[in-house]
Amino acid sequence: MTDEEYLCRLEQQREAITKDILERFRTKRRNLYIAGYNLLDSINAKYRIKRVDKKNQYCDLEAAFVSDIFHELMEKGLIVTAETRNGTGFRAAKSDEIPKDEKSA
């Protein structure tokens, strides 16, 4: 499978990946954030298709793709960030925090 085919398959799953990211970062309280390293690993693993590149090394195109979606969600205000004692924390925005233009989308 070429990189282009792989990215096309990931693009077809964009909506499901977005839903999984928002679910992963859903919290019960506004003051509860998820912090730490490798926060997107479980989502990356879910959408990973094991394949080998030309150098016989595993490719991580899905990690970059999922990370791009995560940053898009932050820019749209659907992922909220805050500094915590464990570093930067993330959580899904509550319904009243979502920008109006995103609610209608």
N, C-alpha and C positions, 0 to 999 in steps of 0.2 A: 504494500500500500504506500503510495507516494505521500509526501507531506501535504500536497494540495488536496488529495482525496481524504486524508485524515482530518484536515481543517474543515473540509466541506461536511464531513460527518459530524464533527463537533458543532458546527454552525447549525445543523439541523436539530441539534439537541439543546440549543441556547436557552429556550424557554424552560426546559426541565432543569438545566444547570442553575439558572437564575432562581428558580423555585427552591432548589436544594440549598443554595447559599443563604437565602432569606430564612429558610427553616433552621439551618445550622446556627444562625446567629439570633434566633428568636429568644428573648428572655422574659421572665415573668414581671420584672420590675424595671423602671426607667433608670435606676441607679445601679443596675447589674450589667456588667460588661464582660465579654469573653476576651481574655488576653493570653498571650503565650506565643510559642513558635509553631510553625507548621499548621496553622489553623485551617487551611484548605486541603490538607492531605487526604482526608476521608472523601472529599468530593473529587479530588484529582484521581484517586484510586478507583472510584466508582465509574468514571468515564474513560479510564485509561484502556487503550487497546495495545497490548504488548506487541511490539515490533522492533526490529533492529535496523539501525541506520547503516550507511555505507562503511562506517568505521567499526562495525560490530559493537556499537554501544547503544544502550536503550535511549529512546527519544522521550522528551518530556514536553511535547507540544501542548498537551492538555493542561499542564501546569501554567503555562503562559496564557493560554486561552481563558482558563478559569480565573486567573489573576486579573486579566483585563476586564472580565465581566464584574468581578468584585470591585475594582476601581471605578467602573462606570456606575455601579450602584451607590458608591460613596459620593460621587459627583452629583448624582440625582437626588441625594438626601435620603435614600432608602436604607443605607447603612450609616449609623451614627457612631462617631468616635469620641473617646475621652481619654485623658491621661489617668491611669490607675497606679497603684503602688507596684504593680507587676509590669508596667509599661503601657503602651497604647492598647486600649480595649475597644472592642467593636460590639455592636448589637444591631438588630434590625429595628428600624424606626417603628414606633407605635402609630396607629392609624391617624391620630390627630397631629403627628409630626411630619407626615408625608406631605411634600409640597403639592399644592392644588393641581398643577399641570401634570404631575405624575399620577394622581388619583384618577384623572380622566383618561389616561393612556391605557 
